[in-house]
């Protein structure tokens, strides 16, 4: 981590997160991976007691009034412990609370944000539906206006905290007119767990177990009008701000388990002997570890540069590109770091004698959830071409060639 770029306050909060990681019992991690623990409620309560949840939010609502750089540092630390613990750590305190803090009422913040940041209640975000995930605005869940309340019907799946959360941030169609633009048909709601809210399916996951990930069914759920987040038909504004904690938070937390994997590989290869010497003396091994160290620093550089851009209020289009490329680069690079770490450790890394196999399974999710990396590439390309077109004119670099005046030789079709 780039300690020299952090303030004393940021160091103190980061170190508090490190203490929390140190105090977390290994049994919790093992029991979550074995699905003996379906949702780490007590662990989240302790995080709340230590004032580590949602540090970016105002002290009025239970946060520390901190910034994105600090939040990313915490996410990396929690991720070093367990990728799934980082998931549940961030989903409620960062994703859900961000939506309510930025778009909700003071009454909603008092009822749903403050107790969550204190570790007293828990939340989940409901975006993906059985019909698809990336086509978010094609959502088929509906909320019908009944005067003093909305009647919610539909399904959401792959919901971290489906089993365990006390309330849900749910997006549903409120304008039935097919002629209306998809982005103007959806409303965001706070939905309490209660009558009509059912966990229909608990997924058996390859990794990232123990977070209560399941499919939720909403059947004739009465949602009070005061539980609308933002404006009716105005979920687009909520969704776009949510993409910052979703994707930047994912990038930051993914650095954590890759760091742990490289730590294991570094110390193992420093002690393991073959052909009369420790295997870190062989370039086939040390070069893979070196690549891992290089990628981790490159990942951190991108994470913290992007975090600083968000903190500084950089142009929204530029931030959108930075976040998308950060999520894509970091998740793919960290998967490579874990791959290298298992490769140099060898066969023992493929067993549960070392946690590399769990880290390998867990981190595979990183390039899929919160928007696939293919979606990230689409956004990067779109914003880059927009940005390049706006910036063109400072210098025509294509003219810096000996035969640049042979214009008839360049054809654009």
HUHUBEL-V40659 format. One record per helix or strand of 2 or more residues. SS is the DSSP state (~ for helix, > for strand). FROM is the first residue (numbers start at 1). TO is the last residue. Records with the same first field share a line. If there is no record, write none. Layout:
SS = FROM-TO ; FROM-TO
This chain:
~ = 3-5 ; 8-23 ; 26-33 ; 41-49 ; 59-61 ; 68-81 ; 83-103 ; 106-117 ; 136-138 ; 182-184 ; 225-227 ; 235-271 ; 279-281 ; 283-311 ; 316-350 ; 356-367 ; 373-391 ; 397-399 ; 407-409
> = 123-126 ; 142-145 ; 149-159 ; 167-173 ; 186-192 ; 197-202 ; 214-224 ; 228-229 ; 273-274 ; 277-278
